[in-house]
Amino acid sequence: MNFPWVRHYQRYEYLVNMGYITNAVVADVGCSYFPLGAYAMATFAKTVFAIDPYAKPIKGVSACSNVECFGIFIVDNEKVIIVPESIFDFVGKVNVAVACEVFEHMPDPGKFIKHLSRMCEYAFITTPLVSETRKTRNPEHVAEYSAKDFDGIVGEGFDVESKVYQTGDMQILDRIECRDCDSFCLGHIDQMVWARSKHATK
């Protein structure tokens, strides 16, 4: 499997372990039709907006309240608010915007970053790392980004406070040597930034 879900949800686990979303109002941007990450974050966040045109409530989660469900602990199902619309139609304000593997799907990532920066105080953004920004073999991705280009676009709306890398064997590292590999490579690397909106103090 080129895109193991266990790696995807490790990114949410990292957010939780770092304390980034504790008691925060969170937007899980581009959460897909099965927003398990939003439900996982709801264990620790105050409220989570699961934003995606295809998002739907996970059936059976309400019956799992206060018990272990899908390997996570759901405290209150009402904390998750399904928002079946484009992120560009969402006009609410949140403490934290989370965009796991969304950046590479955006036709205009600069527009995406500017919109995020106006709706949140902080953002956690992840995307595959490649040595040179380009269209890759992944047909679902508009492009995949080098570290320099990713940081540059994120920097249009945010000040990056920390950056880490997730390896194929699920290590989280502060530094990594970029290989000539795209998201279809087994063990591809993901870059993950925690950043403060440039509009947060205005």
N, C-alpha and C positions, 0 to 999 in steps of 0.2 A: 504494500500500500504506500503510495507516494505522499499521501497527506494524512498520516495517522491522527485520529481525533485526540488521542491521549496527549499528543504534543500541543494541540490547539488549546486544550483545557489546562495544560500546565501554565500557559500564559495568564489565565485567570487566577490560578493558584499563586503565581508570583505576585500579582496585584494584591491579593489578600495578605500574603505573608509580609509584604512590605508595608502594610497598613495604609495603603493609598486610598482605599474605599471605605474604611471603617466609619460608619454613621454618616456617610455622604449620600447625596442625591446623584445618581449615576445614569448616564446614557450608554447603553450597549448598542453601538452604531453598526448597522449592517450585520445584525445578529443572526440572520437567515431564518428559515421557516421553523427551525428547531432550536429555540434560544436557551439552550441548557446553561450557557455561560451566564446569562442574566439571572437565572434561578440560583446558580451557585453564588453569585455575588450578593444576591438578596439576603443570604444568610448573615452578611456582615454590613451591608449598606442600609441606609435609611429607606431609600426607594430606588428602583431600577426601571428605567424606561427601555424596553426592548424595541428598538427602532429598525424596521425593515419592511418593505412593501409586502413581503411574503410571511411575516412573523405571525405565529399562532400560539395560543396557550398550549402548554404541554399537558395533554390529557392525563389525569391520574395524579398529578402533582399535589392537588389539594388534599387528596386522600393520604398523601405521604407526609403531611404537615407534622413537624416535631418528631419525625422518625427518619432513619437513614433512607435516602431515596436517590437512585442513580449514583451512589457513592458520595453524595453531598448531604448536607444537613439543612433542610428547608425549615426556617423558623416561621415564616408568615407568607403564604402564597399571595396575599393581597399587596405585598411589597412590589411585585412585578406588574408593570403596566405595559400591556402590548400596544405598540404604536405602529399599525400597518401602513406606513407611508415612507416616502423618501426622506432622507436626512435633511434635504434642502427645504422640505415643507415643515420641518420641526422648528418651532420658534420659541420653545421653552428655554429656561436657563437651568444648568446643572452645575454641581461642584466638579464632577469628573466625567469626561467623555472617553469611552473605551472603544477603540477601533482595531480589532484583531483581524488582520488579513483582509482589510478593506481598501487600503491605500492603492494597491496595485490594480484594483478594478476600476479606478476612477479615470474617466477620460480627461478630466482637468483636475489633477491633484492639488494644484494651487488654490483653486476655487473651494475645494473640499476643506483644505486646511484653514482658509480664511473664515469659512462658515463655522467650523469647529471652534476656532479661537474666540468667536463672538458669543458662543453659547455655553462656554465652560470656563472654569478657573484653571483646571489642569486637564491634561490629556495623556492617555497611554495609547501609543500607536505602534503596531507591529507590521512588518512586511518582509518578504524574502530578500536576502542579500545576494547581489550578483557583482561581479567585478566591474562591469560596464553596463550602464542603463540601456535597456533594449527590450524589444518584443521577444519573448522567449517561446519555448515549445508549448507552454501552458496556454491553451486557447481561451481560457476564461480571464486571463490577465491582459490588461491593456499594455502594461510594461512592468518590468521588474527593475529595481533601482540599486545603484551603487550607494555606498555609505555617504559619499560626498553629496550626491544629488538628492538623496532622501533627506539628509540633514539640512540642505539648502532650502528645499521646499517647505519642510516643517518650520524652519526658521523664519518664514514669511509671516507666521502668525504666533509662534511660540518661542520661548527661550528654553532650550533643552537643559534640564537639570541632571539627568543621568541617562546613560545609554548602555545596554547590555546586549548580549547575543545568545540565542538559544541554538544549541547544536543538535544534530540529528540524534545523538544518544542522550538528549535531554539534560545536558549541562547548561547552566546559565553562567556566562563568562563576561568579564569586563572588557576583554580584548580578544580578537580572533584574527587569524590570517584568512583572508578571503580567497576562496578557490574559484576556478572558472566553472561554476555550477549553477543551475537554475532550480526552480521549485519542483521540477520533475526528477531531479536527482535524489536518490535515496540519501538521507542524511543531509539535506540542504540546510543552510544556516538562515536563521531569522534575526533581523535587527529589531530591537525594541527600545522605544524612547519614552521617558517620563518627562513631561514638559509643562511649563507654566505659560498660560495665555498672556500675550502682550497687552491684552485689553483688561486683564484681571484687576489691575490697580486703578483703572480709569473710571 
